[in-house]
């Protein structure tokens, strides 16, 4: 799927509260780009939108940024389960002792008693 299809799907699948599609002007005004630029993206004339535009669209339509990069696996399946847990524990700000305690509980639950 190319960017124009992804962007058009956002407009179609995330309508205004009244059920109507947002206009290019509505979205462009909110995300800080030109409505004609957004129109060119939607028609596939511009095929490589900038970072700020993608971030703005993701925020406006309340979708994760990886919506625009479906080839990137958001579940980190490439990481082994222990690494996934470690990354998750670091991301929530646990100190090393807290992280070790939670990891020990997870290991017990998974049947990996240490």
trRosetta pair geometry for C-beta under 8 A, 3 or more apart (Angstrom, degrees):
i j d omega theta_ij theta_ji phi_ij phi_ji
1 5 4.6 -117 -168 86 93 134
1 6 5.7 111 133 -56 117 86
1 70 7.1 57 43 13 114 140
2 5 5.4 98 57 11 66 101
2 6 7.2 -128 107 -4 34 93
2 44 6.5 53 111 -118 139 107
2 47 6.7 -50 -174 -144 121 97
3 6 5.4 -57 -144 39 36 112
3 7 5.9 32 160 -18 71 107
3 41 6.4 -74 129 -169 115 92
3 44 7.7 144 70 -109 81 66
3 47 6.2 145 33 -160 121 52
3 48 7.5 163 -10 -87 154 27
3 49 6.0 174 -173 -2 153 106
3 68 7.0 22 -117 -150 87 100
4 7 5.9 -56 -144 40 28 107
4 8 6.1 26 158 -16 64 110
4 41 6.4 -180 -97 156 71 54
4 42 5.8 98 -148 -168 84 24
4 43 6.4 -81 -135 86 134 10
4 44 3.8 -57 -35 -68 156 79
4 47 7.5 -53 -29 -110 98 68
5 8 5.9 -56 -142 41 28 108
5 9 6.2 33 156 -23 63 106
6 9 5.7 -55 -152 33 27 114
6 10 6.8 33 149 -24 61 100
6 67 6.9 140 -170 142 118 89
6 68 5.9 114 145 -116 157 64
7 10 5.6 -47 -157 26 36 115
7 11 6.9 34 149 -15 65 101
7 38 7.9 -167 177 -165 141 78
7 41 5.5 49 13 133 174 109
7 42 5.5 -118 105 -94 123 68
7 57 6.6 -66 -120 -149 92 153
8 11 5.7 -51 -152 35 38 111
8 12 6.2 32 152 -14 68 109
8 42 5.6 107 -72 -151 88 88
9 12 5.7 -59 -144 43 32 109
9 13 5.5 9 167 -3 71 118
10 13 6.4 -65 -128 49 21 95
10 14 5.6 -24 -178 24 63 119
10 57 6.4 59 126 178 175 108
10 61 4.6 -61 -167 -102 113 170
10 63 6.8 -108 -115 -2 109 143
10 67 7.8 84 -81 145 111 144
11 14 7.1 -69 -117 55 12 82
11 15 8.0 53 168 -87 50 60
11 21 5.1 45 165 -160 94 112
11 22 6.0 -119 -136 51 84 87
11 27 7.7 -81 -96 -41 97 149
11 42 7.4 19 -11 -118 146 127
12 15 7.6 -20 -177 -58 25 88
12 21 6.6 -24 -93 -103 42 118
14 22 7.8 -13 102 -4 86 116
14 61 4.5 122 68 -150 167 97
14 62 7.2 167 -140 43 142 90
14 63 7.7 -115 -54 -39 148 109
15 18 7.7 -101 145 71 109 53
15 19 5.3 25 123 -165 147 28
15 20 5.9 156 -169 78 114 21
15 21 5.5 -75 -116 -85 88 43
15 22 7.2 -180 -144 -22 45 71
16 19 7.0 -37 72 30 73 20
16 20 5.2 -8 40 65 114 76
16 21 7.3 88 -2 163 89 4
16 22 5.9 125 -51 -70 94 72
16 26 7.9 -64 -72 174 120 167
22 26 4.4 -125 -169 80 94 135
22 27 5.2 94 133 -47 133 97
23 26 4.6 108 51 -2 76 99
23 27 7.3 -156 89 2 44 84
23 35 7.8 -2 137 -141 93 125
24 27 6.2 -64 -152 44 31 103
24 28 5.6 28 157 -19 70 116
24 35 4.3 105 125 -161 104 89
24 36 7.9 90 142 -65 143 24
24 38 4.5 163 -156 94 99 122
24 39 5.0 -2 -118 -61 164 84
24 42 7.0 -110 -92 -5 114 143
25 28 5.8 -55 -132 41 26 110
25 29 6.0 31 165 -23 63 109
25 35 4.6 -8 -86 -100 60 142
26 29 6.3 -64 -156 32 19 109
26 30 6.8 7 155 -10 58 113
27 30 5.9 -67 -154 40 31 107
27 31 6.0 2 163 2 72 114
27 38 6.1 150 88 -149 114 160
27 57 7.3 32 -179 -109 125 75
27 60 5.7 87 -142 165 88 163
28 31 6.4 -68 -134 49 25 92
28 32 7.8 -117 175 55 54 10
28 33 5.1 -94 -145 78 82 73
28 34 6.0 -24 -167 136 135 12
28 35 4.1 -144 23 -78 160 61
28 37 7.2 129 -123 55 123 91
28 38 4.8 -128 -73 -10 106 139
29 35 7.6 4 -38 -62 75 100
30 56 7.5 150 109 -176 78 106
30 60 5.6 112 105 -110 130 117
31 52 8.0 142 165 147 96 81
31 53 6.9 78 143 -137 133 52
31 56 2.9 98 -156 168 114 131
31 57 6.4 11 -103 -57 161 51
31 59 7.4 145 -108 62 96 105
31 60 5.5 -64 -63 -44 110 131
32 52 7.3 -64 83 156 115 120
32 56 6.3 -138 38 -107 87 148
33 37 5.2 -99 161 74 111 132
33 38 6.0 124 98 -50 120 96
33 52 7.7 149 -66 111 108 103
33 53 5.6 39 -61 -105 152 96
33 56 6.8 167 -14 69 110 162
34 37 4.3 92 67 0 92 106
34 38 7.1 -163 94 -5 50 83
35 38 5.5 -53 -150 38 37 113
35 39 6.3 43 149 -22 67 104
36 39 5.3 -48 -148 35 36 117
36 40 6.5 39 151 -21 65 101
37 40 5.7 -52 -151 34 32 111
37 41 6.6 35 148 -20 63 102
37 46 6.8 -1 -164 7 70 159
37 53 7.6 -117 133 -107 123 138
38 41 5.5 -50 -151 33 35 114
38 42 6.4 34 151 -19 65 106
38 53 7.9 -176 -90 -151 78 117
39 42 5.6 -56 -147 37 32 111
39 43 6.3 19 157 -9 67 109
40 43 5.9 -60 -141 45 31 103
40 45 4.0 -77 -161 65 86 117
40 46 4.4 66 125 -3 109 103
41 44 7.8 39 178 -68 28 25
41 45 7.7 -72 -54 51 22 75
41 46 5.1 -43 -79 70 62 106
41 49 5.5 32 -117 -74 130 117
41 53 7.4 -175 -75 164 157 144
44 47 6.3 27 -166 -85 65 86
46 49 6.6 85 128 -76 113 68
49 53 4.3 -107 175 86 114 135
49 54 5.6 137 104 -53 117 86
49 57 7.9 27 134 -6 161 137
50 53 4.9 96 60 8 76 104
50 54 7.1 -145 99 -4 40 89
51 54 5.9 -61 -151 38 30 108
51 55 6.2 26 156 -15 67 108
52 55 5.7 -54 -144 40 31 110
52 56 6.1 34 155 -21 65 108
53 56 5.6 -56 -147 37 29 113
53 57 6.3 27 156 -17 65 106
54 57 5.8 -54 -145 37 30 109
54 58 6.3 31 155 -19 64 107
54 65 6.6 74 142 -148 105 91
54 68 5.3 -62 -148 -6 117 170
55 58 5.7 -55 -146 37 30 112
55 59 6.3 26 157 -15 65 108
55 65 6.6 -12 -102 -106 63 116
56 59 5.9 -58 -147 39 29 107
56 60 6.0 29 157 -21 66 110
57 60 5.7 -53 -140 37 29 112
57 61 6.1 -1 170 8 66 111
57 63 8.0 -23 130 47 79 109
57 68 7.8 90 82 -62 126 126
58 61 6.8 -72 -141 53 20 88
58 62 7.9 77 163 -98 52 5
58 63 5.3 -103 -144 73 68 76
58 64 6.7 -27 -160 145 120 14
58 65 4.7 -17 -106 -89 169 60
58 67 6.3 162 -112 33 95 120
58 68 7.2 -86 -68 -16 109 112
59 62 7.2 19 -174 -76 29 46
63 67 4.2 27 142 -44 125 154
64 67 5.6 140 71 -30 64 87
64 74 6.7 63 114 -115 157 146
65 68 6.5 -45 177 25 56 104
65 69 7.6 13 134 18 73 106
66 69 5.2 -74 -148 62 61 91
66 70 7.4 110 156 -87 81 33
66 72 5.1 -113 -142 80 112 116
66 74 5.0 165 78 -76 160 107
67 70 7.5 1 -169 -67 30 78
69 72 4.4 28 124 7 112 114
73 76 6.6 163 109 -60 100 19
73 77 5.3 -75 156 24 148 97
73 78 6.6 133 58 -17 138 96
76 79 4.6 -11 160 20 104 115
76 84 5.7 150 102 -107 127 100
76 87 7.3 -120 -178 63 171 157
79 83 4.3 -120 -178 91 107 121
79 84 5.0 138 104 -60 119 80
79 87 7.0 -5 165 -5 168 140
80 83 5.0 88 58 11 76 105
80 84 7.1 -138 97 -9 37 89
81 84 5.4 -52 -146 33 34 115
81 85 6.5 35 156 -19 66 102
82 85 5.8 -52 -152 34 32 111
82 86 6.4 34 150 -19 64 107
83 86 5.5 -53 -147 37 35 115
83 87 6.3 36 155 -19 67 104
84 87 5.9 -55 -148 37 29 110
84 88 6.3 29 154 -19 64 108
85 88 5.7 -57 -148 38 30 112
85 89 6.2 28 156 -19 66 107
85 103 6.4 118 136 -113 129 84
85 106 5.9 157 -143 128 148 169
86 89 5.9 -55 -146 36 28 109
86 90 6.5 26 156 -15 63 107
86 99 7.7 61 -135 -178 62 124
86 103 7.5 28 -84 -96 71 126
87 90 5.9 -58 -150 38 30 109
87 91 6.2 30 154 -25 65 110
88 91 5.7 -57 -146 33 29 113
88 92 6.9 15 160 -10 63 105
89 92 6.4 -64 -152 38 30 100
89 94 5.1 -53 179 39 86 129
89 98 8.0 179 -172 110 110 86
89 99 4.4 109 153 -132 135 97
89 102 5.9 167 -114 79 124 136
89 103 6.9 -44 -52 -57 162 93
90 93 7.8 51 176 -66 36 24
90 94 7.3 -90 -91 46 28 82
90 99 7.1 29 -67 -109 59 143
94 98 4.0 -131 -169 98 103 117
94 99 4.4 140 107 -63 121 79
94 102 6.6 -59 -145 6 172 137
95 98 5.1 89 51 14 71 105
95 99 6.8 -136 95 -8 32 94
96 99 5.6 -57 -143 39 28 114
96 100 6.3 31 157 -21 64 106
97 100 5.8 -54 -148 34 29 111
97 101 6.5 29 154 -19 63 105
98 101 5.7 -55 -151 35 32 112
98 102 6.4 27 155 -14 66 106
99 102 5.9 -56 -147 39 30 107
99 103 6.1 33 154 -21 65 109
100 103 5.6 -54 -145 37 30 114
100 104 6.4 34 154 -23 64 103
101 104 5.7 -52 -151 31 30 112
101 105 6.7 29 151 -17 63 103
102 105 5.7 -53 -152 35 36 112
102 106 6.3 36 150 -19 67 105
103 106 5.6 -54 -147 37 33 113
103 107 6.3 37 152 -23 66 104
104 107 5.6 -51 -148 33 31 114
104 108 6.6 34 152 -20 63 102
104 114 6.7 -95 -127 36 83 121
105 108 5.7 -53 -152 33 33 112
105 109 6.5 32 151 -17 65 106
106 109 5.6 -54 -149 37 33 112
106 110 6.1 23 155 -10 67 111
107 110 5.8 -63 -144 46 29 105
107 112 4.2 -88 -163 82 83 97
107 113 6.6 132 134 -92 101 24
107 114 5.7 12 133 -18 157 102
108 111 7.7 41 179 -71 29 21
108 112 7.6 -91 -60 59 21 59
108 113 6.0 52 -108 -93 66 74
